[in-house]
Amino acid sequence: MLSNRSMPHDVLIPVLGYPSVGEAIHWLTGAFEFVERWRAGEHRAQLAVGPAAAIAIVRSPAGGGARIGDHVMVRVEEVDAHHAAARRFGAQIIASPSDYPYGERQYTALDHSGRAWVFTQSIADVAPEDWGGATPA
């Protein structure tokens, strides 16, 4: 799997929605001793959980509560082949494979219960600062 400084090396990455990204970072780093990997304003951030795991924090819509925006992100070797297999099986695709400036190609599908899954493939090694993110000093 291609390495990308904007993504952790983990295969499974929980993505959790919070009304305030900054408040979530403050609380999670303070209470649970997670470490901020990078932040993109009040839009999203990534926290390290020990030496080998990470979670992503995203801003939830106002009034939506903390659970809006939650999904599971899974890193795969070949996102287009994965997408084709999911589609053949009958998964509901809600976002087709697309390239993003942070060096990832991703698609989103819903499982049989309506839970969102984002499948991602690193396509470039991109520093968070190159697409608008910032790493802590």
Buried (B, 14 or more C-beta within 10 A) or exposed (E): EEEBBBBBEBEEBBBBBBBBBBEBBEEBBEEEEBBBBBBBEEEBBBBBBEEEBBBBBBBBEEEEEEEBBBBBBBBBEEBEEBBEEBBEEEBEEEEEBEEBEBBBBBBBBBEEEEEBBBBBBBBBEBBBEBBEBEBEE
